[in-house]
Amino acid sequence: MIPDDRKYSKEHEWVRLEGGVATVGITDFAQDQLTDIVFVELPEVGRQVKVGDPVAVLESVKSVSDVYAPLAGEVVEVNKALEAHPEQVNEAPYEGGWIFKIKTDGDLPADLVDAAGYQALLDSQEA
């Protein structure tokens, strides 16, 4: 099930904005495609990012994949627990598997979609 309390990018990241701070992670679809994640390279706190910048790296038994910034701002927190337990991204992608938080002054970019829009994106990729 795709949570409806956040927005989604076409690169399969999710964003939940709360009081000017956006929590970012990857979707259940993305973690399933990557398979077992064995290492997470987290961004530096304080780093300024633009939309589309590669911010973190996920390494799985199958491949290595970038996690992109779905919005611009400053990285204000990272999920340090992932350093010891990268499997959290697989086990709880929408909760304990979040990757980083960005402080932003603006609204979320218009190209992010809601849960229904993300499901439509997945359906179109499967066709």
Contacts in CASP RR format, 6 or more apart in sequence:
PFRMAT RR
TARGET T0000
AUTHOR 0000-0000-0000
METHOD contacts of the structure
MODEL  1
MIPDDRKYSKEHEWVRLEGGVATVGITDFAQDQLTDIVFVELPEVGRQVK
VGDPVAVLESVKSVSDVYAPLAGEVVEVNKALEAHPEQVNEAPYEGGWIF
KIKTDGDLPADLVDAAGYQALLDSQEA
2 8 0 8 1.000
2 27 0 8 1.000
2 28 0 8 1.000
2 115 0 8 1.000
2 118 0 8 1.000
2 119 0 8 1.000
3 14 0 8 1.000
3 94 0 8 1.000
3 115 0 8 1.000
4 114 0 8 1.000
4 115 0 8 1.000
4 116 0 8 1.000
5 16 0 8 1.000
6 14 0 8 1.000
6 15 0 8 1.000
6 16 0 8 1.000
6 17 0 8 1.000
6 94 0 8 1.000
6 115 0 8 1.000
7 14 0 8 1.000
7 15 0 8 1.000
7 16 0 8 1.000
7 17 0 8 1.000
7 70 0 8 1.000
7 108 0 8 1.000
7 112 0 8 1.000
7 113 0 8 1.000
7 114 0 8 1.000
8 14 0 8 1.000
8 15 0 8 1.000
8 27 0 8 1.000
8 112 0 8 1.000
8 113 0 8 1.000
8 114 0 8 1.000
8 115 0 8 1.000
8 117 0 8 1.000
8 118 0 8 1.000
8 121 0 8 1.000
9 15 0 8 1.000
9 68 0 8 1.000
9 70 0 8 1.000
9 111 0 8 1.000
9 112 0 8 1.000
10 111 0 8 1.000
10 121 0 8 1.000
11 52 0 8 1.000
11 68 0 8 1.000
11 70 0 8 1.000
12 26 0 8 1.000
12 27 0 8 1.000
12 29 0 8 1.000
12 30 0 8 1.000
12 33 0 8 1.000
13 24 0 8 1.000
13 25 0 8 1.000
13 26 0 8 1.000
13 27 0 8 1.000
13 30 0 8 1.000
13 67 0 8 1.000
13 68 0 8 1.000
13 70 0 8 1.000
14 24 0 8 1.000
14 25 0 8 1.000
14 26 0 8 1.000
14 27 0 8 1.000
14 93 0 8 1.000
14 94 0 8 1.000
15 22 0 8 1.000
15 23 0 8 1.000
15 24 0 8 1.000
15 25 0 8 1.000
15 70 0 8 1.000
15 71 0 8 1.000
15 108 0 8 1.000
15 112 0 8 1.000
16 22 0 8 1.000
16 23 0 8 1.000
17 104 0 8 1.000
17 108 0 8 1.000
20 103 0 8 1.000
20 104 0 8 1.000
20 105 0 8 1.000
20 106 0 8 1.000
21 76 0 8 1.000
21 77 0 8 1.000
21 101 0 8 1.000
21 102 0 8 1.000
21 103 0 8 1.000
21 104 0 8 1.000
22 70 0 8 1.000
22 71 0 8 1.000
22 101 0 8 1.000
22 102 0 8 1.000
22 103 0 8 1.000
22 104 0 8 1.000
22 108 0 8 1.000
23 98 0 8 1.000
23 100 0 8 1.000
23 101 0 8 1.000
24 55 0 8 1.000
24 67 0 8 1.000
24 69 0 8 1.000
24 70 0 8 1.000
24 98 0 8 1.000
24 99 0 8 1.000
24 100 0 8 1.000
24 101 0 8 1.000
24 102 0 8 1.000
25 67 0 8 1.000
25 89 0 8 1.000
25 93 0 8 1.000
25 97 0 8 1.000
25 98 0 8 1.000
25 99 0 8 1.000
25 100 0 8 1.000
26 34 0 8 1.000
26 58 0 8 1.000
26 67 0 8 1.000
26 89 0 8 1.000
26 93 0 8 1.000
26 99 0 8 1.000
27 93 0 8 1.000
27 94 0 8 1.000
27 118 0 8 1.000
28 93 0 8 1.000
28 94 0 8 1.000
29 122 0 8 1.000
30 65 0 8 1.000
30 93 0 8 1.000
31 37 0 8 1.000
31 89 0 8 1.000
31 90 0 8 1.000
31 93 0 8 1.000
34 58 0 8 1.000
34 60 0 8 1.000
34 62 0 8 1.000
34 63 0 8 1.000
34 65 0 8 1.000
34 90 0 8 1.000
35 60 0 8 1.000
35 61 0 8 1.000
35 62 0 8 1.000
35 90 0 8 1.000
36 60 0 8 1.000
36 61 0 8 1.000
36 62 0 8 1.000
36 87 0 8 1.000
36 90 0 8 1.000
37 58 0 8 1.000
37 59 0 8 1.000
37 60 0 8 1.000
37 86 0 8 1.000
37 87 0 8 1.000
37 89 0 8 1.000
37 90 0 8 1.000
38 59 0 8 1.000
38 60 0 8 1.000
38 61 0 8 1.000
38 86 0 8 1.000
38 87 0 8 1.000
39 57 0 8 1.000
39 58 0 8 1.000
39 59 0 8 1.000
39 86 0 8 1.000
40 56 0 8 1.000
40 57 0 8 1.000
40 58 0 8 1.000
40 59 0 8 1.000
40 79 0 8 1.000
40 82 0 8 1.000
40 83 0 8 1.000
40 86 0 8 1.000
40 89 0 8 1.000
40 99 0 8 1.000
41 56 0 8 1.000
41 57 0 8 1.000
41 58 0 8 1.000
41 59 0 8 1.000
42 56 0 8 1.000
42 78 0 8 1.000
42 79 0 8 1.000
42 80 0 8 1.000
42 82 0 8 1.000
42 83 0 8 1.000
42 99 0 8 1.000
42 100 0 8 1.000
43 49 0 8 1.000
43 55 0 8 1.000
43 56 0 8 1.000
43 75 0 8 1.000
43 78 0 8 1.000
43 100 0 8 1.000
44 75 0 8 1.000
45 75 0 8 1.000
45 76 0 8 1.000
45 77 0 8 1.000
45 78 0 8 1.000
46 74 0 8 1.000
46 75 0 8 1.000
46 76 0 8 1.000
47 55 0 8 1.000
47 74 0 8 1.000
47 75 0 8 1.000
48 73 0 8 1.000
48 74 0 8 1.000
48 75 0 8 1.000
49 55 0 8 1.000
49 69 0 8 1.000
49 72 0 8 1.000
49 73 0 8 1.000
49 74 0 8 1.000
49 75 0 8 1.000
49 102 0 8 1.000
50 69 0 8 1.000
50 72 0 8 1.000
50 73 0 8 1.000
51 69 0 8 1.000
51 70 0 8 1.000
51 71 0 8 1.000
51 72 0 8 1.000
51 109 0 8 1.000
52 68 0 8 1.000
52 69 0 8 1.000
52 70 0 8 1.000
53 68 0 8 1.000
53 69 0 8 1.000
54 66 0 8 1.000
54 67 0 8 1.000
54 68 0 8 1.000
54 69 0 8 1.000
55 66 0 8 1.000
55 67 0 8 1.000
55 68 0 8 1.000
55 69 0 8 1.000
55 75 0 8 1.000
55 100 0 8 1.000
56 66 0 8 1.000
56 67 0 8 1.000
56 99 0 8 1.000
56 100 0 8 1.000
57 64 0 8 1.000
57 65 0 8 1.000
57 66 0 8 1.000
57 67 0 8 1.000
58 64 0 8 1.000
58 65 0 8 1.000
58 66 0 8 1.000
58 67 0 8 1.000
58 86 0 8 1.000
58 89 0 8 1.000
59 65 0 8 1.000
59 86 0 8 1.000
67 99 0 8 1.000
67 100 0 8 1.000
69 102 0 8 1.000
70 108 0 8 1.000
70 109 0 8 1.000
70 112 0 8 1.000
71 102 0 8 1.000
71 104 0 8 1.000
71 106 0 8 1.000
71 108 0 8 1.000
71 109 0 8 1.000
71 112 0 8 1.000
72 102 0 8 1.000
72 104 0 8 1.000
73 102 0 8 1.000
73 103 0 8 1.000
73 104 0 8 1.000
73 105 0 8 1.000
74 102 0 8 1.000
74 103 0 8 1.000
75 100 0 8 1.000
75 101 0 8 1.000
75 102 0 8 1.000
76 101 0 8 1.000
76 102 0 8 1.000
76 103 0 8 1.000
77 100 0 8 1.000
77 101 0 8 1.000
78 99 0 8 1.000
78 100 0 8 1.000
78 101 0 8 1.000
79 88 0 8 1.000
79 96 0 8 1.000
79 97 0 8 1.000
79 98 0 8 1.000
79 99 0 8 1.000
79 100 0 8 1.000
81 88 0 8 1.000
81 96 0 8 1.000
82 88 0 8 1.000
82 89 0 8 1.000
82 97 0 8 1.000
82 99 0 8 1.000
88 96 0 8 1.000
88 97 0 8 1.000
89 97 0 8 1.000
89 99 0 8 1.000
91 97 0 8 1.000
113 120 0 8 1.000
113 121 0 8 1.000
END
